[in-house]
Amino acid sequence: TESDENGQAENFSMDPQLERQVETIRNLVDSYMSIINKCIRDLIPKTIMHLMINNVKDFINSELLAQLYSSEDQNTLME
């Protein structure tokens, strides 16, 4: 099996133009993946904050305001 692997390795390294093309494609894919990784790292905290703020906003609109308006002594609340 070692002779087969050596023969295959020699076949792949025989064409320098193909090697350059493969290296170019590999570099492009690596660059693309680093851009995607950066975008995902940037979007995740923003998404989490967006969801948290929307949940808090909905809670304030539905629960807290209803409790404030249902209390009888609004003057004390305003103080």
DRENKEVO-691603 format. One record per residue: x, y, z of N, C-alpha, C in turn; residue number from 1. Coordinates in Angstrom, 2 decimals, decimal comma. Last residue first. Layout:
residues N
- neast | nnorth | nup | caeast | canorth | caup | ceast | cnorth | cup | k
- X | Y | Z | X | Y | Z | X | Y | Z | NUM $
...
//
This chain:
residues 79
- neast | nnorth | nup | caeast | canorth | caup | ceast | cnorth | cup | k
- -45,33 | 59,91 | 42,45 | -44,35 | 60,51 | 43,36 | -43,09 | 59,70 | 43,36 | 79 $
- -46,84 | 58,16 | 40,97 | -46,18 | 59,25 | 40,28 | -45,13 | 59,94 | 41,15 | 78 $
- -47,88 | 56,49 | 42,94 | -46,94 | 55,94 | 41,95 | -46,18 | 57,06 | 41,24 | 77 $
- -49,61 | 58,25 | 44,15 | -48,49 | 57,74 | 44,92 | -47,43 | 57,15 | 43,96 | 76 $
- -51,46 | 58,57 | 42,07 | -50,70 | 59,72 | 42,54 | -49,47 | 59,28 | 43,34 | 75 $
- -52,74 | 56,15 | 41,79 | -51,75 | 56,52 | 40,78 | -50,93 | 57,73 | 41,20 | 74 $
- -54,08 | 53,89 | 43,43 | -53,47 | 55,14 | 43,87 | -52,36 | 55,53 | 42,89 | 73 $
- -54,90 | 51,51 | 42,29 | -55,89 | 52,56 | 42,55 | -55,23 | 53,90 | 42,84 | 72 $
- -53,60 | 49,68 | 39,52 | -53,48 | 50,15 | 40,90 | -54,37 | 51,37 | 41,09 | 71 $
- -53,80 | 49,26 | 36,84 | -54,83 | 48,66 | 37,68 | -54,72 | 49,11 | 39,14 | 70 $
- -51,57 | 50,43 | 35,73 | -52,87 | 51,05 | 35,48 | -53,97 | 50,48 | 36,37 | 69 $
- -49,60 | 48,61 | 36,61 | -49,56 | 50,02 | 37,00 | -50,92 | 50,68 | 36,82 | 68 $
- -50,40 | 46,22 | 35,36 | -50,37 | 46,30 | 36,83 | -50,35 | 47,74 | 37,31 | 67 $
- -50,12 | 46,97 | 32,69 | -51,43 | 46,54 | 33,18 | -51,48 | 46,62 | 34,70 | 66 $
- -47,38 | 47,45 | 32,59 | -48,31 | 48,55 | 32,38 | -49,71 | 48,20 | 32,88 | 65 $
- -46,41 | 44,81 | 33,06 | -46,13 | 45,91 | 33,99 | -47,09 | 47,07 | 33,81 | 64 $
- -47,50 | 43,15 | 30,90 | -47,67 | 42,89 | 32,32 | -47,52 | 44,12 | 33,19 | 63 $
- -47,15 | 44,29 | 28,25 | -48,30 | 43,46 | 28,62 | -48,52 | 43,38 | 30,13 | 62 $
- -44,89 | 45,95 | 28,13 | -46,16 | 46,36 | 27,52 | -47,34 | 45,56 | 28,04 | 61 $
- -42,96 | 44,38 | 29,43 | -43,33 | 45,70 | 29,96 | -44,69 | 46,14 | 29,42 | 60 $
- -42,87 | 42,17 | 27,71 | -43,25 | 42,00 | 29,12 | -43,70 | 43,33 | 29,72 | 59 $
- -41,95 | 43,38 | 25,37 | -43,27 | 42,75 | 25,39 | -43,77 | 42,56 | 26,81 | 58 $
- -39,41 | 44,20 | 26,29 | -40,38 | 45,19 | 25,81 | -41,79 | 44,61 | 25,83 | 57 $
- -38,23 | 41,73 | 26,80 | -38,44 | 42,67 | 27,91 | -39,47 | 43,71 | 27,51 | 56 $
- -38,18 | 40,68 | 24,19 | -38,92 | 39,98 | 25,25 | -39,20 | 40,91 | 26,42 | 55 $
- -36,53 | 42,57 | 22,91 | -37,92 | 42,39 | 22,47 | -38,76 | 41,67 | 23,53 | 54 $
- -34,16 | 42,15 | 24,32 | -34,83 | 43,45 | 24,40 | -36,28 | 43,33 | 23,94 | 53 $
- -33,53 | 39,49 | 23,59 | -33,73 | 39,86 | 25,00 | -34,52 | 41,16 | 25,11 | 52 $
- -33,28 | 39,69 | 20,80 | -34,31 | 38,83 | 21,38 | -34,59 | 39,20 | 22,83 | 51 $
- -31,10 | 41,48 | 20,66 | -32,37 | 41,81 | 20,02 | -33,50 | 40,99 | 20,64 | 50 $
- -29,09 | 40,02 | 21,94 | -29,58 | 41,27 | 22,53 | -30,93 | 41,67 | 21,95 | 49 $
- -28,85 | 37,91 | 20,09 | -29,22 | 37,64 | 21,48 | -29,77 | 38,90 | 22,13 | 48 $
- -28,02 | 39,31 | 17,81 | -29,27 | 38,56 | 17,80 | -29,76 | 38,29 | 19,21 | 47 $
- -25,55 | 40,30 | 18,66 | -26,61 | 41,22 | 18,25 | -27,97 | 40,54 | 18,27 | 46 $
- -24,09 | 37,94 | 19,11 | -24,43 | 38,82 | 20,24 | -25,55 | 39,81 | 19,89 | 45 $
- -24,18 | 36,96 | 16,31 | -24,76 | 36,21 | 17,44 | -25,03 | 37,12 | 18,64 | 44 $
- -22,82 | 38,59 | 14,45 | -24,28 | 38,57 | 14,49 | -24,87 | 37,91 | 15,73 | 43 $
- -20,08 | 38,19 | 14,78 | -20,61 | 39,53 | 14,93 | -22,13 | 39,50 | 15,13 | 42 $
- -19,77 | 35,52 | 14,24 | -19,35 | 36,01 | 15,55 | -19,90 | 37,41 | 15,82 | 41 $
- -20,63 | 35,59 | 11,56 | -21,41 | 34,86 | 12,55 | -21,06 | 35,32 | 13,96 | 40 $
- -18,54 | 37,08 | 10,40 | -19,93 | 37,56 | 10,34 | -20,80 | 36,88 | 11,40 | 39 $
- -16,33 | 35,42 | 10,89 | -16,37 | 36,77 | 11,45 | -17,79 | 37,31 | 11,49 | 38 $
- -17,06 | 33,18 | 9,35 | -16,84 | 33,04 | 10,79 | -16,93 | 34,40 | 11,48 | 37 $
- -17,07 | 34,30 | 6,80 | -18,31 | 33,77 | 7,36 | -18,20 | 33,66 | 8,87 | 36 $
- -14,33 | 34,90 | 6,57 | -15,33 | 35,97 | 6,50 | -16,65 | 35,51 | 7,11 | 35 $
- -13,24 | 32,35 | 6,73 | -12,90 | 33,32 | 7,78 | -13,87 | 34,50 | 7,77 | 34 $
- -14,32 | 31,21 | 4,42 | -14,72 | 30,68 | 5,72 | -14,35 | 31,64 | 6,85 | 33 $
- -12,98 | 32,74 | 2,47 | -14,44 | 32,76 | 2,56 | -14,91 | 32,29 | 3,94 | 32 $
- -10,33 | 31,95 | 2,95 | -10,73 | 33,35 | 3,10 | -12,24 | 33,47 | 3,28 | 31 $
- -10,53 | 29,20 | 2,34 | -10,12 | 29,63 | 3,68 | -10,52 | 31,08 | 3,94 | 30 $
- -11,21 | 29,41 | -0,38 | -12,15 | 28,79 | 0,56 | -11,81 | 29,19 | 1,99 | 29 $
- -8,86 | 30,60 | -1,35 | -10,14 | 31,28 | -1,49 | -11,18 | 30,72 | -0,52 | 28 $
- -6,97 | 28,61 | -0,76 | -6,85 | 29,93 | -0,14 | -8,17 | 30,71 | -0,21 | 27 $
- -7,95 | 26,55 | -2,42 | -7,87 | 26,34 | -0,97 | -7,78 | 27,68 | -0,24 | 26 $
- -7,58 | 27,74 | -4,91 | -8,94 | 27,41 | -4,46 | -8,96 | 27,22 | -2,95 | 25 $
- -4,76 | 27,87 | -4,89 | -5,57 | 29,08 | -5,02 | -6,99 | 28,85 | -4,52 | 24 $
- -4,11 | 25,15 | -4,74 | -3,70 | 26,06 | -3,66 | -4,51 | 27,35 | -3,70 | 23 $
- -5,14 | 24,29 | -7,18 | -5,66 | 23,73 | -5,94 | -5,32 | 24,64 | -4,77 | 22 $
- -3,51 | 25,79 | -8,89 | -4,97 | 25,97 | -8,91 | -5,60 | 25,46 | -7,62 | 21 $
- -0,99 | 24,76 | -8,28 | -1,27 | 26,18 | -8,04 | -2,77 | 26,45 | -8,01 | 20 $
- -1,39 | 22,09 | -9,11 | -1,08 | 22,38 | -7,71 | -1,37 | 23,84 | -7,38 | 19 $
- -1,73 | 22,51 | -11,83 | -2,83 | 21,96 | -11,04 | -2,61 | 22,23 | -9,56 | 18 $
- 0,84 | 23,37 | -12,44 | -0,29 | 24,26 | -12,68 | -1,51 | 23,80 | -11,88 | 17 $
- 2,47 | 21,16 | -11,88 | 2,56 | 22,36 | -11,03 | 1,40 | 23,33 | -11,24 | 16 $
- 2,01 | 17,88 | -11,82 | 1,47 | 19,01 | -12,57 | 1,49 | 20,27 | -11,70 | 15 $
- 3,05 | 16,06 | -10,00 | 3,68 | 16,18 | -11,30 | 3,22 | 17,44 | -12,06 | 14 $
- 1,78 | 15,52 | -7,66 | 2,78 | 16,57 | -7,63 | 3,44 | 16,79 | -8,99 | 13 $
- 0,12 | 13,39 | -8,27 | -0,48 | 14,67 | -7,93 | 0,54 | 15,80 | -7,99 | 12 $
- 1,97 | 11,35 | -8,71 | 1,07 | 11,74 | -9,79 | 0,46 | 13,12 | -9,51 | 11 $
- 3,15 | 11,07 | -6,19 | 3,97 | 11,55 | -7,29 | 3,09 | 12,01 | -8,46 | 10 $
- 0,97 | 10,07 | -4,78 | 1,53 | 11,36 | -4,37 | 2,39 | 11,93 | -5,49 | 9 $
- 0,66 | 7,62 | -6,05 | -0,41 | 8,61 | -6,14 | 0,12 | 10,00 | -5,77 | 8 $
- 3,07 | 6,39 | -5,29 | 2,77 | 6,58 | -6,72 | 1,69 | 7,63 | -6,91 | 7 $
- 2,72 | 6,29 | -2,53 | 3,83 | 7,07 | -3,09 | 3,58 | 7,36 | -4,57 | 6 $
- 0,51 | 4,58 | -2,42 | 0,39 | 5,94 | -1,90 | 1,49 | 6,82 | -2,45 | 5 $
- 1,64 | 2,26 | -3,53 | 0,47 | 2,89 | -4,16 | 0,33 | 4,34 | -3,72 | 4 $
- 3,63 | 1,72 | -1,65 | 4,04 | 2,03 | -3,02 | 2,89 | 2,68 | -3,78 | 3 $
- 2,06 | 1,16 | 0,58 | 2,93 | 2,33 | 0,60 | 3,36 | 2,71 | -0,81 | 2 $
- 0,82 | -1,21 | 0,00 | 0,00 | 0,00 | 0,00 | 0,86 | 1,26 | 0,00 | 1 $
//
